[in-house]
Amino acid sequence: MITLLIAETSDAINLFKGDADLQNEKRLKGVKGDVTIFAISISIATLLLWMRLLYFLRIFDTTGFLIRAIIQVMSEMKYFMMILMIAYFAFGDSYKVISLANPNVSEGGSASD
């Protein structure tokens, strides 16, 4: 199971790096946005594979209660996490407004000389 997970991840990384052949590198050379989307999708797939490993660890007596405890804690934290995300967005929005009011800062966030 773990070797399959590692093999799938390493195949995805090798595909992302473009180690396949020169033709693949030429094809991806001018398409920077697609490579970024591909990297994001690979990272999400890798995270889901690790979550699946945690799901399979529930069947063992030594790890089953730990996985159940993690799931219970995460389910009880959902309201706290929602309030925390609202606070993060509020501070981020206020800093964005302050940044837009400053004429010395460009849209990217760096000071223009």
C-alpha positions in Angstrom: 0.0 0.0 0.0 2.7 2.5 1.0 4.9 1.5 -1.9 2.0 2.1 -4.3 1.4 5.5 -2.7 5.1 6.4 -3.1 5.2 5.1 -6.7 2.2 7.1 -7.7 3.6 10.2 -6.1 7.0 9.8 -7.7 5.5 9.1 -11.1 3.5 12.3 -10.8 6.6 14.3 -9.7 8.6 12.9 -12.6 5.8 13.8 -15.0 5.7 17.3 -13.5 9.5 17.8 -13.8 9.3 16.9 -17.5 11.9 14.1 -17.3 10.0 12.2 -20.0 11.6 13.6 -23.1 12.6 16.8 -24.9 9.4 17.0 -26.8 7.4 17.2 -23.6 9.7 20.0 -22.4 9.1 21.9 -25.7 5.4 21.5 -25.4 5.3 22.8 -21.8 7.8 25.6 -22.4 5.2 28.3 -23.4 2.4 27.2 -21.2 3.2 28.4 -17.7 -0.4 28.6 -16.5 -1.1 25.0 -17.4 2.0 23.9 -15.5 0.8 25.8 -12.4 -2.7 24.2 -12.6 -1.0 20.9 -13.0 1.2 21.4 -9.9 -1.9 22.4 -7.9 -3.8 19.4 -9.0 -0.9 17.1 -8.2 -0.5 18.6 -4.7 -4.3 18.1 -4.1 -4.0 14.5 -5.4 -1.0 13.8 -3.1 -2.9 15.2 -0.1 -5.9 13.0 -0.9 -3.6 9.9 -1.2 -2.2 10.6 2.3 -5.7 11.0 3.6 -6.6 7.7 2.1 -3.6 6.1 3.9 -5.0 7.5 7.2 -8.4 6.0 6.3 -6.8 2.6 5.9 -4.9 2.9 9.2 -8.3 2.8 11.0 -8.5 -1.0 10.7 -5.5 -1.7 13.0 -6.1 -1.8 16.7 -3.0 0.2 17.5 -3.8 3.1 15.2 -7.6 3.0 14.9 -8.4 4.9 18.1 -5.8 7.6 17.2 -7.4 8.2 13.8 -10.9 8.3 15.4 -9.5 10.9 17.9 -8.1 13.0 15.1 -11.4 12.9 13.2 -13.3 13.8 16.4 -11.1 16.8 17.2 -11.3 18.1 13.6 -15.1 17.8 13.6 -15.3 19.7 16.9 -13.0 22.5 15.6 -15.0 23.3 12.5 -16.8 26.3 14.1 -13.5 27.7 15.5 -11.8 27.3 12.1 -14.7 29.2 10.5 -14.4 32.1 12.9 -10.6 32.1 12.5 -11.0 32.2 8.7 -13.4 35.2 9.0 -10.8 37.0 11.2 -8.1 36.2 8.6 -10.2 37.6 5.8 -11.1 40.7 7.8 -7.4 41.5 8.5 -6.4 40.7 5.0 -9.1 43.0 3.6 -8.2 45.8 5.9 -4.5 45.5 4.9 -5.5 45.5 1.3 -7.5 48.8 1.8 -4.5 50.4 3.6 -2.2 49.2 0.8 -4.5 50.7 -1.9 -4.6 54.0 -0.1 -0.8 54.3 -0.2 0.3 55.9 -3.5 3.9 54.7 -3.2 2.9 51.0 -3.4 2.0 49.4 -6.8 -0.6 46.7 -7.3 1.9 43.9 -6.8 2.7 45.2 -3.3 6.3 46.6 -3.9 7.2 50.2 -3.5 7.8 52.1 -6.7 10.8 54.4 -6.9 
